[in-house]
Structure formats: structure tokens, C-alpha cells
Amino acid sequence: MGQCVTKCKNPSSSLGSKSGDKEPGGKSQGKKGGGGGHKEEPGPVCGKASGDLLANGTKKMAVAAEPTQLPAPSGDTRQEELLSNGEEFSLPRIEELFRCYKDEQDDAILEEGMERFCNDLCVDPAEFRVLVLAWKFQAATMCKFTRKEFVEGCKAIRADSLEGIHARFPCLLREAQAEEQFKDLYRFTFQFGLDSEEGQRSLHRDIAIALWRLVFTQNTPCILERWLDFLTENPSGVKGISRDTWNMFLNFTQVIGPDLGNYSEDEAWPSLFDTFVEWEMERRRKEERRSAAALEQLDRGSEGGGAD
């Protein structure tokens, strides 16, 4: 989901290519889609213009004015009603909602169905809410919900309709702000970005950059933009981000101050962090020298004007 949150099959998308290589040397360092039709078009939870484009450039489908009414469970399936906090939600309705978006050949919601699902939920496939939903569904792969993931995920958030899922977003976003919950979401995001079928063990640098921006949507560390600028400039030639580097960056943002003064190379940080700190401190020194030179130039101009 980077683009479903991502258009994971498109190497030119905002998340880059899917291939992830291991980080070279040092202490430590480092979607699927498929077409398919659908059996029934579900209704939206809100209206959108049919000419809008998805973040991945795909034309959004026109949405109907009235939501489709999913069938209520019959009396003989009443025992399948699930109760939670006084709210009823129905397993048959969850299954029916899944069938609205599933692929014709595979028993899963794939890229096309995911785009329709996000469109009908009135969310952008590349936004944070979709990542949080994938986390609650414990989705193993970008741009895909298996039947089990979808059904168990809907049960977990106590929703059996588009309206119900959409209504849960504020609660899910608040939940993702809790320290331990965010830590779990953060670690999930790394695994979610990998191509498990290819046995990928590290994230491609560009995908990691996009996912870092995404996962820190609600609480952005002050050092994040400098870190991402460093990776974009790529002075160390890194191609992939390892799990260790991904996980340790969260610790880095929590214990290292914005001035980087308490960073020590003697501690067990990944070597890429050493390179980053050196790069950032040098950048700051250059910026200070430029500022000093500009002030000196301004002072000289002022002195010259006073002599006249």
C-alpha cells in the first residue's frame, strides 16, 4: 500500500522499484497485483468526482450516488452474529463485502479490487489510513488482502460494511499514536514493504524512503527530513535498507537529540547512522560558513554605505 499503499508493480511509482539489496559493509544495514473482475459493485461511503486520479495515476472509477445494500443475514445464520462492546456485526456481511472486491480467479482482493475498495472508502491508496488498515488486517503483502486477512481484520475492528470501516478510522488513528501500538505498526511496515514471494530481505532505498514518510505521518521526528535527504543524496551508495537499520532508526529518533550531540559511534548503531551523522554535521558546518560569509558581506556593504 506505499501505492496500495502503492502501485507496487510499477517501478516508476513514488515508491520506486521493488528490488531491495543489502546494505554494503559496515556494522549492519537494507507489490503484488493482479487484475480481475468483481461480482458486485459496492456503494461508496461518500461521493467523489469520477474524473479524479489515484496517486498512482490510475483513473478512479465513477461512484454511485446511493450505497449498495448488502444483504442482511438470514435467520439460520443468526448464530454467526458477532458481538463486541454491544455492537453487532455479521460474518455473512463481511464475506459479502469481500466478494464485492475479490479477484475472479484468486480468492483475494488484488490490485484492481484494492483500488476500488479504497475509492469506495473515500481514501487515497497512498495515505496513512490505508497503511493503518493493512496493519489491523495484518496483511502480508502490498496491494492484496486474502480472504482470511479481510475477514479477520473486519472482525478485529468490528465492522462489516464500508460505512463501518470508514467510521473506525478516527479510533484506529488514535490507537496508532500509542507508543507500543506505533512500535508494532512501525515494524509491520517494514515487513509489509517486502516482496515475500521473491524472498526479499531488505527494502529498496526508494521504497524505504516512501514508507518512512508514510509511517511517520502523525508524529514526524525532527530529524526525519535530514535522514531522508541523506538517503536521497546517497553518499554511501546504499541500495537497500535492512530490517535492523529500519528498526534501529525508530530508536535513533527517540534517544538522539536534534543537534545529534549525544550520538556516539562507540554505541551499537548501524554503520549507516555513523555516515549519516558525519554527513549531517558537515552539512551544518557548511551552512554556518555560508551564513557567516553572508553576514560579513552585509557588514562590509553597510560600512561602505556609511563612509559615503
C-alpha positions as CSV (number, residue, x, y, z in Angstrom):
1,M,0.0,0.0,0.0
2,G,3.0,2.7,-0.3
3,Q,1.0,3.0,-3.5
4,C,-1.7,0.5,-2.5
5,V,-0.4,2.0,-0.1
6,T,1.3,1.6,-3.5
7,K,1.3,0.8,-7.2
8,C,3.7,-1.9,-6.3
9,K,4.1,-3.4,-9.8
10,N,5.2,-0.1,-11.2
11,P,9.0,0.6,-10.7
12,S,8.5,4.3,-11.7
13,S,5.9,4.9,-8.9
14,S,6.6,7.1,-5.9
15,L,8.0,4.0,-4.1
16,G,10.5,3.1,-6.7
17,S,11.2,-0.5,-7.7
18,K,10.5,-3.5,-5.6
19,S,14.0,-4.9,-5.6
20,G,15.9,-4.5,-2.3
21,D,19.6,-5.1,-1.9
22,K,21.6,-5.5,1.2
23,E,23.5,-2.5,2.6
24,P,27.2,-2.7,1.7
25,G,29.6,-3.4,4.5
26,G,29.6,-1.8,8.0
27,K,28.1,-2.9,11.3
28,S,24.7,-3.6,9.9
29,Q,22.4,-2.4,7.2
30,G,18.9,-3.0,4.0
31,K,3.7,-5.5,-4.8
32,K,1.7,-7.5,-6.0
33,G,-1.2,-7.1,-8.0
34,G,-3.3,-8.8,-10.5
35,G,-6.4,-7.9,-12.4
36,G,-9.7,-9.5,-12.1
37,G,-13.3,-8.6,-12.2
38,H,-15.8,-8.4,-9.4
39,K,-19.2,-9.8,-8.8
40,E,-21.0,-6.9,-7.3
41,E,-20.2,-3.2,-7.2
42,P,-20.4,-1.9,-3.6
43,G,-21.6,1.6,-2.9
44,P,-19.4,4.4,-1.6
45,V,-19.5,6.0,1.8
46,C,-19.1,9.4,0.3
47,G,-19.4,10.9,-3.2
48,K,-16.3,11.7,-5.4
49,A,-15.9,13.1,-8.8
50,S,-15.4,10.4,-11.4
51,G,-12.6,12.2,-13.1
52,D,-10.2,12.0,-10.1
53,L,-6.9,10.2,-10.4
54,L,-5.4,7.9,-7.9
55,A,-2.0,8.8,-6.6
56,N,-0.5,6.1,-8.9
57,G,-2.1,7.8,-11.9
58,T,-4.9,5.3,-12.3
59,K,-8.3,6.8,-13.3
60,K,-10.7,6.4,-10.4
61,M,-14.0,4.7,-11.3
62,A,-17.2,6.7,-11.1
63,V,-19.0,6.3,-7.8
64,A,-22.7,5.9,-7.5
65,A,-24.9,8.2,-5.5
66,E,-26.6,5.5,-3.4
67,P,-24.7,2.8,-1.4
68,T,-25.4,-0.8,-2.3
69,Q,-27.4,-2.5,0.4
70,L,-25.6,-5.7,1.4
71,P,-28.0,-8.5,2.3
72,A,-28.9,-8.9,6.0
73,P,-28.1,-12.3,7.5
74,S,-31.0,-14.8,7.4
75,G,-32.4,-16.4,10.5
76,D,-30.5,-19.6,10.1
77,T,-27.2,-17.6,10.2
78,R,-28.1,-15.5,13.2
79,Q,-25.8,-17.6,15.3
80,E,-22.9,-16.2,13.3
81,E,-23.6,-12.7,14.6
82,L,-20.5,-11.5,16.4
83,L,-20.9,-9.2,19.4
84,S,-18.4,-6.8,20.7
85,N,-18.9,-3.8,23.0
86,G,-22.6,-4.0,22.4
87,E,-22.2,-3.7,18.7
88,E,-23.4,-6.3,16.3
89,F,-21.6,-7.1,13.1
90,S,-22.2,-10.0,10.8
91,L,-19.8,-12.6,9.4
92,P,-22.0,-13.1,6.3
93,R,-22.0,-9.4,5.6
94,I,-18.2,-9.3,5.9
95,E,-17.9,-12.2,3.5
96,E,-20.3,-10.5,1.1
97,L,-18.2,-7.3,1.3
98,F,-15.1,-9.3,0.5
99,R,-16.8,-10.9,-2.6
100,C,-17.6,-7.4,-3.9
101,Y,-13.8,-6.7,-4.4
102,K,-12.2,-10.2,-4.8
103,D,-10.4,-11.2,-7.9
104,E,-12.3,-13.6,-10.3
105,Q,-9.5,-16.2,-10.2
106,D,-7.8,-15.7,-6.8
107,D,-9.6,-15.9,-3.5
108,A,-8.1,-12.5,-2.6
109,I,-8.6,-8.8,-3.2
110,L,-5.8,-7.8,-5.6
111,E,-4.6,-4.5,-7.0
112,E,-7.7,-3.6,-9.1
113,G,-10.0,-4.6,-6.3
114,M,-7.9,-2.7,-3.8
115,E,-8.1,0.5,-5.8
116,R,-11.9,0.2,-6.0
117,F,-12.1,-0.6,-2.3
118,C,-10.1,2.5,-1.4
119,N,-12.1,4.6,-3.8
120,D,-15.4,3.4,-2.2
121,L,-13.9,4.1,1.2
122,C,-13.1,7.6,0.0
123,V,-9.4,7.2,0.9
124,D,-6.3,7.6,-1.2
125,P,-4.5,4.2,-1.6
126,A,-1.2,6.0,-0.7
127,E,-2.4,7.6,2.6
128,F,-1.6,6.7,6.2
129,R,-5.1,5.4,6.9
130,V,-4.7,2.6,4.4
131,L,-1.4,1.6,6.0
132,V,-3.1,1.5,9.4
133,L,-6.0,-0.6,7.9
134,A,-3.5,-3.0,6.4
135,W,-1.8,-3.2,9.8
136,K,-5.1,-4.0,11.6
137,F,-5.8,-6.6,8.9
138,Q,-2.2,-8.0,9.3
139,A,-1.8,-8.0,5.5
140,A,1.3,-9.9,4.4
141,T,1.6,-8.2,1.0
142,M,1.1,-4.8,-0.5
143,C,-2.0,-4.4,-2.8
144,K,-3.6,-7.6,-1.5
145,F,-6.0,-8.8,1.1
146,T,-6.5,-12.5,1.4
147,R,-10.0,-13.7,2.5
148,K,-8.7,-14.6,5.9
149,E,-6.9,-11.2,6.3
150,F,-10.0,-9.3,5.3
151,V,-12.5,-11.3,7.4
152,E,-10.3,-11.4,10.5
153,G,-9.4,-7.8,10.0
154,C,-13.0,-6.7,9.8
155,K,-13.8,-8.7,12.9
156,A,-10.9,-7.1,14.7
157,I,-12.1,-3.6,14.0
158,R,-15.8,-4.6,14.5
159,A,-17.0,-3.5,11.1
160,D,-19.0,-5.3,8.3
161,S,-19.6,-2.5,5.8
162,L,-17.8,0.3,4.0
163,E,-19.6,2.8,6.3
164,G,-18.5,0.8,9.4
165,I,-14.8,0.6,8.3
166,H,-14.8,4.3,7.4
167,A,-16.3,5.1,10.8
168,R,-13.5,3.2,12.6
169,F,-10.7,5.3,11.1
170,P,-10.5,8.0,13.8
171,C,-10.3,5.3,16.5
172,L,-7.6,3.5,14.6
173,L,-5.5,6.6,14.1
174,R,-5.7,7.3,17.8
175,E,-4.7,3.8,18.6
176,A,-1.7,4.1,16.2
177,Q,-0.4,7.0,18.3
178,A,0.1,4.9,21.5
179,E,3.8,4.1,21.9
180,E,3.6,0.3,21.9
181,Q,1.0,0.3,19.2
182,F,3.0,2.6,17.0
183,K,6.1,0.4,17.5
184,D,4.1,-2.6,16.3
185,L,2.8,-0.6,13.3
186,Y,6.4,0.6,12.5
187,R,7.8,-2.9,12.5
188,F,4.8,-4.2,10.5
189,T,5.5,-1.6,7.8
190,F,9.0,-3.0,7.0
191,Q,7.7,-6.5,6.5
192,F,4.7,-5.1,4.6
193,G,7.0,-3.4,2.1
194,L,9.0,-6.6,1.3
195,D,8.2,-8.9,-1.6
196,S,7.8,-12.1,0.3
197,E,7.4,-14.2,-2.9
198,E,10.8,-13.1,-4.1
199,G,12.3,-13.8,-0.7
200,Q,13.3,-10.2,-0.3
201,R,15.0,-9.4,2.9
202,S,15.7,-5.7,2.5
203,L,13.7,-2.7,1.3
204,H,14.8,-0.9,-1.8
205,R,16.1,2.5,-0.7
206,D,13.3,4.5,-2.5
207,I,10.6,2.3,-1.1
208,A,12.0,2.7,2.4
209,I,12.1,6.5,2.0
210,A,8.4,6.5,0.9
211,L,7.4,4.2,3.8
212,W,9.3,6.2,6.3
213,R,7.4,9.3,5.2
214,L,4.2,7.4,5.4
215,V,4.6,5.7,8.8
216,F,5.6,8.9,10.5
217,T,2.6,10.8,9.1
218,Q,1.1,11.6,12.6
219,N,4.3,12.1,14.6
220,T,7.2,13.3,12.4
221,P,10.6,13.2,14.1
222,C,12.6,16.4,13.7
223,I,15.5,14.6,12.1
224,L,13.4,12.7,9.6
225,E,13.8,15.1,6.6
226,R,17.5,15.3,7.1
227,W,17.7,11.5,7.2
228,L,15.7,11.2,4.0
229,D,17.7,13.9,2.3
230,F,20.8,11.9,3.2
231,L,19.4,8.7,1.7
232,T,18.3,10.5,-1.4
233,E,21.7,12.1,-1.9
234,N,23.0,8.6,-1.1
235,P,26.7,9.4,-0.4
236,S,27.3,5.9,1.0
237,G,25.9,4.2,-2.1
238,V,23.3,2.2,-0.2
239,K,20.8,0.4,-2.3
240,G,18.7,-1.4,0.4
241,I,17.6,-0.9,4.0
242,S,17.9,-3.9,6.3
243,R,15.4,-4.8,9.0
244,D,18.0,-3.9,11.6
245,T,18.5,-0.4,10.2
246,W,14.8,0.1,9.9
247,N,14.1,-0.9,13.5
248,M,17.0,1.0,14.9
249,F,16.0,4.2,13.2
250,L,13.0,4.4,15.5
251,N,15.3,4.1,18.5
252,F,17.5,6.7,16.9
253,T,14.7,9.2,16.7
254,Q,13.7,8.6,20.3
255,V,17.1,8.9,22.0
256,I,19.3,11.1,19.8
257,G,18.6,14.8,20.1
258,P,18.0,17.1,17.1
259,D,21.6,18.5,17.5
260,L,23.0,15.0,17.3
261,G,25.3,15.9,20.1
262,N,24.7,12.8,22.2
263,Y,25.4,10.4,19.2
264,S,28.4,8.1,19.8
265,E,29.9,5.9,17.2
266,D,31.0,3.6,20.1
267,E,27.4,2.5,20.7
268,A,25.9,-0.3,18.7
269,W,24.3,1.8,15.9
270,P,24.3,0.6,12.3
271,S,27.2,1.9,10.3
272,L,24.9,3.8,8.0
273,F,24.0,6.0,11.0
274,D,27.7,6.9,11.5
275,T,27.8,8.0,7.9
276,F,24.6,10.0,8.3
277,V,25.8,11.9,11.4
278,E,29.1,12.7,9.7
279,W,27.2,13.9,6.6
280,E,24.8,16.0,8.6
281,M,27.4,17.6,10.8
282,E,29.4,18.6,7.7
283,R,26.3,20.0,6.1
284,R,25.7,22.1,9.1
285,R,29.3,23.4,9.2
286,K,29.0,24.4,5.5
287,E,25.7,26.1,6.3
288,E,27.3,28.0,9.1
289,R,30.2,29.1,7.0
290,R,27.8,30.3,4.3
291,S,25.8,32.3,6.8
292,A,28.9,33.8,8.3
293,A,30.2,34.8,4.9
294,A,26.8,36.4,4.0
295,L,26.8,38.4,7.3
296,E,30.4,39.5,6.6
297,Q,29.4,40.7,3.1
298,L,26.4,42.5,4.6
299,D,28.6,44.2,7.2
300,R,31.1,45.4,4.5
301,G,28.2,46.8,2.5
302,S,26.9,48.7,5.5
303,E,30.4,50.1,6.3
304,G,30.8,51.2,2.7
305,G,27.4,52.9,2.7
306,G,28.3,54.7,6.0
307,A,31.6,56.1,4.6
308,D,29.7,57.8,1.8
